[in-house]
Amino acid sequence: MVEWTEFEKTTIQDIFSKMNYEVVGPQALARCLIVYPWTQRYFGKFGNLYNAAAIMGNPMVAAHGTVVLHGLDRAVKNMDNIKATYAELSVLHSEKLHVDPDNFRLLADCLTVVVAGQLGASFTPEVQAAFQKFIAVVISALGKQYH
Amino acid sequence: MLSNTEKELIVQIWDKMIPVAEEIGSEALLRMFTTFPKTKTYFSHLDISASSEHLRCHGKKIVQALADGARNISTLATTLAPLSRFHAYQLRIHPTNFKLFNHCIIVTLACHMGDNFTPVAHAAIDKFLSAFSAVLAEKFR
């Protein structure tokens, strides 16, 4: 089981409680599809992903970005048992969506960059470390059911 | 593969970083040491606590080298040859650490540039930093 310090727990709750999922989710997913174009392989049915402008304006990308963030919310609300919370989602990503788990880290990195851009100086090194630890636990849980 | 627009964008961004090289460089390093503590193992000979002289001096050197690379993107291998030898034969940093540091540079830029660190700028910088680290790691074996 993962040990969280008080600082880490408070930091994560704080960041997500102030976050607008409908803005951050779409921005993080769009950024991922732009910065790491090979991730577009999973979104063949999303229509026009031809260039950065198309991706940023694509309503299906925006909708899905929001879905992803709401999925992340489950971990935020169950920090003491992320592995169990994500067992089903892990199976989904492996058996149905067939996503290479290495790509989870790329989306997570883009989410970190979006959060950093919004929080500016208050995204201190310590806050970043807590955020990245949380993300790493999520990524590990999502990859657990792959075999 | 960097387009001409991306090369210009990269030069523009790094030119803005030169006057604050110490601040940006030391912040990126501090982010890396805090988020990925194993990276501190390469700095046991320096005082890398927040705002230390060593941290600021080292951060400044790194940002200046990056700005230099940005202005000479088409000749990165030649421009960085001395740094490349240094990283291969003296520093011998495990190559995965380049990615960790590049990520922290990007987070630092995002914090300082906010909305101006657009996805397109992010992509260009990410590609540039990957190319830069590839040259630094070129002579490893």
Interface residues (C-beta under 8 A of the other chain):
Chain A: A30 R31 I34 V35 A52 I55 M56 D109 C110 T112 V113 V114 A116 G117 Q118 L119 G120 A121 F123 P125 E126 Q128 A129 Q132
Chain B: E27 L30 R31 F33 T34 T35 A50 H103 I106 V107 A110 C111 H112 M113 G114 D115 F117 P119 V120 H122 A123 D126
